[in-house]
Amino acid sequence: MRKLSGGALSRTARGARVLLFLIVGCEAPKAASELYVNALQAPDWPTALSSCEAIRTEPNRSDCLTAITERHERPVDDCTRITVDRWAQECRFLYAERAARAGELDAAFAACDGTQTFGRECSYHLIREAARAVLDKPPSEVPDVAKGYAALTRAPDAEQLFWNAYFRERLAQKTPIDPTGCPGQACLDGALHEMKLHLPAIKRSHNDFCAADADTLGVDIWARGAVTASWVEAWRKGPCRAPKPEGPPLAPHPTRR
């Protein structure tokens, strides 16, 4: 089984959900709400499971089972107890994130593949968290992490998604985009992709964008260097293209007065 290099993935902000809902039918709303809360507060799995299974209405029962399966860190097989497909897929999604945080990539990939509706999103979550785990490393030290996600069947572009997320997340931490040491084209494309997201806004805020030295643009957004400067120049060829000169006035049509 493969282990995630670069350290375990950071825990995502998916706290236990407490949903107080209105139940239609013969089940009293108070009873359903109490069963749900009791399940979340239960000290052990059997007690929590008993409370959820006492809820007779759907999708509330499936919602409850999803919450406690994650809360008690149960194996993915327990997601089969959930009868509402959307919640069953959410259960597998949460398990995939948990397995990836533990470095169990094979199990995480299999769980994402089992979430038909959310498979792409699930895969991206794993990739993004992998990128976040190595933000302190320069590009030259993280190529194996990116390629380790190539087995995600719902994300055949996993390597590219990784590098896009890597540069975006580093920029969010005030680390300028710097393609120096990129191990391959996917890394370079990820840096360029993030730069292109910011160039239109820089153009709008810069009075002399088209004539300015490339090194004076994008301060704090990307690192100064020959590669980033060449990207800026290439991008400027579009919005800075000189307008076509007006031609001579058209001669009047011979049959018109």
N, C-alpha and C positions, 0 to 999 in steps of 0.2 A: 504494500500500500504506500502510495506516495505521501510524503510529508511536505507541508508548505514551507518553502524557504523564506527567509526574511522575517521570521517570527510569526507567532500566531496572529490571526486576524483580530482586530479590535472588535469588541462587542458592539453590535448595532443598537441603535436607540429604539428597540421594540420592547417596551415595558408591558407588563400584563395589563390587558384591557379590562376595565370594569364597565360593562354596558348594562344600564338599567332600562329594560324595555317593557313595552305594553304587549300583553299576550292576548290574542283573540281566541275565542272558543271557550271551552269549559274550564280551563286552567286559570286559577286566580293570579293576577299580576304580582301580588305580594309574594305568593308562594314561589313563583318562577324566579323572581328577583332574589329572594333569600337563598334559593338553591344555587343560583349562579355565584353569589357572594360566598356562600359556604364552601363551594367547590374551590374557589380561588384561595380561600383562607385555610383550607384543609392542610394538616401537617404531613399527610402522606398520600401516596397515589391511590390506594384502595378507597379511602374516604372521599377524596376528590372525585373519583370516577363514579362512586355511588350517587353523589349529589347531582352530577351532570346527567347521569342516565335517568334520574327521577324527573327531569324536565321532559314533558311529553310533546312539546311543540317544536317544529322546525321553522326557521333555521337556528332557533335559540339553543337547542340541544347541541347541534354541531358546532356552533360558536363556542359554547362552554367547553366541549371536548377539545377543541383546538387550543384554547387558552391553557387548559391544565396539562395537555400533552407537552406544550413548550415549557410551562412553569416547572414541571417535574423532570424535564429533559429526558423524555421517554424515547425509545427507539422509533424509527420511522414506521415500523409495522403497526404501531398503535394508531397511526393515521387512518388505517382501514376501518376503524370503528365509526368513522365520521361518514354519515350518509349523504349530506349535501355536498355536491362535487366542488363547489367554490371553496368551502371551508376545508375540505380534504386536501385540495391543492395548496391552500394557504398553510396547512399543517406541514406539508412536505417542503414548502418554501422555507418556513422557519427552521425545520430540521436541517436543510441544506446549509443555511447560514451557520447554524451551530456546529455542524460537522466540519465546515471549512475553518471555523475558528479553532477547532481542535487539531487542524492539520490533516483531517481525513478527507482528502480531495476526491478519491474514488467514490466514497459514500455521498459526498456533497453533489458531485456531478450526476450521479444516478438519481438523486432526489429531485434535482432541477429538471432532469429529463422526464420525470413523472408528473410534472406540473404542466399539463398541456396548455392551459390558458396563460400561465405566468412563466413559462419556460424561458423565454428570452429575458424577461425582467429579472428572474431569479439568477440566471447566468451572469447578467450584468452586475448584480449586487455582489456576487462572489468576486468578480474581476475588480470592481471598484474597491472592495475592502482589501484585496491583495495589493493594489496600488497604494492604498493608504498605509499599509504596513511597512512600506519601504521608501517613504517620502524623504527620509533622512539620507538616502543614498543617491549618488550621482547616477546618470543613465548607464555608465559603463559597468556598474556593479549589479544591475538588476535584470539582465536579459533572460536568465534562466527562469525567473519568476513569471515573466510574460509568457514564455513558451510552454510553461507547465499547464496553462489553461487551454491549450489547443484541442484537448479532448472533449471540450464542451460541445455537444452536438447541436445545441440550440444557439450557439454563438460561434459560427465558423470563423468570424472575424475577431476572435477573442484577443489575439495579440495586439491588433490595432485599437480595440476598445481599452485595453490595459494602458497603452501609452497615452491615449487621449485623456484618460482619467488621471494618469500619473502627473502630466503637466498641468492639468486643470487644478488638481488638488494641491500641488506644490505652489501654484500661483495664489491660491486661496490662503496659503500660509506665508505669503509675501516673499516667496522665492521666485525670482524672475525666470521666465522660460529660457532655457539654455540647452541647445542640442549638442553641445560639446561632448564628445565621447559616446554618442549614440551608436549602439551595436548593429543597427540595421535600418532598413528603409521605414519600417513601421514606427520606429522611434522618431525618426526625422519627420515623418508625416504627422505624428501626434503633436510635435512641437509646432509645426506649421499650422495645423488645424486650430490649435488654441490661439496662435497669433492672429489668424484671419478673423477670429471671433471678435477681436478687439480693434482691429484696424479701422472699420467703419466709424466707430465712436471717436477714435483719435482724429480721424479726418474731419469730423464735424466740429471738434473742439479746437482745431489748429487752424489759425487764420491763413497760414502759408504752407499748408501741408504738401502741396505738389512741388514746391521749390525748396523746401527745407532739407537740410542734410539729414540723411537717414539716421545718423547717430543721435540726433536731437529728438527723434520721435520715439514714443513708447517707453519713456523713462519709467523704470520700476516694473514694466510689463515683461520685457525680454532683455536678455543680456546683450551687451554690445559685442559685435563680432562680424566677421565677413559673411557668415552664413545667414544670420538674421538680417543683416543689411541687404543682402541680395534678395531675400524674400520680400522685404519692404519695397525695394525697387521694382521687382516683378509685379507686385500687387498694385503699385501706383500707376502702372501702364494703363490700367483700365479706367479708373475714375479721373486720372490726370491727362487723358488723351486730348490733344488739341482739337477743338471743333473744326469741322470741315469748312473751308472758305466758301463764301457764297459765290456762285457763278454769275455770269452776266445776265441781265434780264432777258426773259424769253421774247422772241420776236412775235409780233401779232400774227394771228392766223390769217392767211391770205383771203379767206372767204368771209371773215368777220370784220365789221366796222367798229 
